[in-house]
Structures are given as C-alpha cells and as structure tokens.
Amino acid sequence: MDEISERSFPFGQTLGPINGTVKCRDKLFAMPYTSDGVMLYYRKDLLEKANIEPPKTWDEMREVRDKILPKQKGMSCYGGQFEK
C-alpha cells in the first residue's frame, strides 16, 4: 500500500480518536470519510438524589444502574445507536 501525505487531509477538522484509526506505525494509509459520536444521557436528578457522581466507565455505569434502577417503579434502562 502507498502512504498518503498528511498534507492532503485536514486532520484539524476531525476527531482525534478517529485520526488514530487510519495510521499504522505513524504513517497515514487511509482517510476517514465519516464518523459518528456517541453520547450518554442520564437523569441528573436521580444521581443527585442517590448522592452518586456520573459514571465515567462502563463498569461504573453498570454499578450506578444497579443502585438506582431497582428503586424506580416503572423505569428501565436501555441503550442503542441511531443513524442520522
């Protein structure tokens, strides 16, 4: 494969983690043409009521879910990814 010149791609306009996926041994071999961001939505009021900080890892999120969810009648936890 031929290396691509980094001058030919505007890395300053893309997300840093995405830029790292197109390099091998610090050489550019592909150009990301699309990317998508993921967000975590949570109920701030429920975390405050339980005196819990927002989770920063998947393991912390599961722990928070297990502490809060059983106390909420008629509530569930779900996840998903949606296309634009």
C-alpha positions as CSV (number, residue, x, y, z in Angstrom):
1,M,0.0,0.0,0.0
2,D,1.1,3.5,-0.7
3,E,1.4,6.0,2.1
4,I,-0.9,9.1,1.8
5,S,0.6,12.5,2.5
6,E,-0.9,14.0,5.7
7,R,-0.9,17.4,4.0
8,S,-3.7,16.1,1.7
9,F,-6.1,15.6,4.6
10,P,-7.5,18.2,7.1
11,F,-6.8,16.4,10.4
12,G,-7.6,19.5,12.4
13,Q,-11.2,19.2,11.3
14,T,-11.8,15.6,12.5
15,L,-12.0,14.0,15.9
16,G,-8.6,12.9,17.4
17,P,-9.5,9.3,18.1
18,I,-10.7,8.9,14.5
19,N,-7.4,10.2,13.2
20,G,-5.6,7.5,15.1
21,T,-7.5,4.7,13.4
22,V,-6.2,5.5,9.9
23,K,-2.5,5.3,10.7
24,C,-0.1,2.4,11.1
25,R,3.3,3.0,12.6
26,D,2.7,6.7,12.3
27,K,2.1,6.6,8.6
28,L,-1.2,7.5,7.0
29,F,-2.8,4.7,4.9
30,A,-6.5,5.8,4.8
31,M,-8.7,8.8,5.2
32,P,-11.8,8.7,7.4
33,Y,-14.7,10.0,5.3
34,T,-17.3,9.7,8.0
35,S,-17.6,9.3,11.8
36,D,-20.2,9.3,14.4
37,G,-20.2,10.4,18.0
38,V,-21.9,8.6,20.9
39,M,-23.5,10.2,23.9
40,L,-24.6,9.1,27.3
41,Y,-27.8,10.5,28.6
42,Y,-28.6,10.2,32.3
43,R,-31.0,11.5,34.8
44,K,-29.0,14.1,36.8
45,D,-31.8,14.4,39.4
46,L,-31.7,10.6,40.2
47,L,-27.9,10.7,40.6
48,E,-28.1,13.7,42.9
49,K,-30.8,12.1,45.0
50,A,-28.7,9.0,45.4
51,N,-25.5,11.1,46.0
52,I,-23.7,9.4,43.1
53,E,-21.3,11.0,40.6
54,P,-22.0,10.5,36.9
55,P,-20.2,7.3,35.7
56,K,-17.0,7.5,33.7
57,T,-16.6,3.9,32.6
58,W,-18.9,1.1,31.5
59,D,-18.3,-0.7,34.8
60,E,-19.3,2.4,36.8
61,M,-22.4,2.8,34.7
62,R,-23.5,-0.8,35.5
63,E,-22.9,-0.1,39.2
64,V,-24.9,3.1,39.1
65,R,-27.7,1.3,37.2
66,D,-27.8,-1.5,39.8
67,K,-28.1,1.0,42.6
68,I,-30.7,3.3,41.1
69,L,-32.9,1.3,38.9
70,P,-34.4,-1.1,41.4
71,K,-35.7,1.9,43.4
72,Q,-37.6,3.4,40.4
73,K,-41.0,2.0,39.7
74,G,-41.9,1.5,36.0
75,M,-38.4,2.6,34.8
76,S,-36.0,0.7,32.7
77,C,-32.5,1.1,31.3
78,Y,-31.8,0.8,27.6
79,G,-29.1,1.6,25.0
80,G,-28.9,1.9,21.3
81,Q,-27.2,3.6,18.5
82,F,-29.1,5.6,15.9
83,E,-28.2,6.7,12.4
84,K,-28.7,10.3,11.4
